[in-house]
């Protein structure tokens, strides 16, 4: 299994990853505030997925 390098991707794919990486934190903060006020199972699952995605971007797994 080869190592994944985001910089070897086509320019359009890199741009999509960079855009997704930049909007993940504001969406996460909004979802956290929403989860505090309106707790549902869906909100908790979505919050967990967003936290996992943010960690993956921070550690450059994606």
C-alpha positions, 0 to 999 in steps of 0.5 A: 500500500503506497502512501497517499500524497494530496499534492500528487492529485490533479489541481481540481481535486487539490482545490476541492480538498483545500476548500473543504479543509477551510470550511470544516471549522466554521461548519463544526462550530455552527454544528456544535452550537446547534447540538448544544441547543437542539440535541438529536442523535443525527446532530451528535453523529454529524458533530462526530463526523465533522470532528473526525474530518477536522482531525484527519485534515489536521494530521494530513490523513486526507 
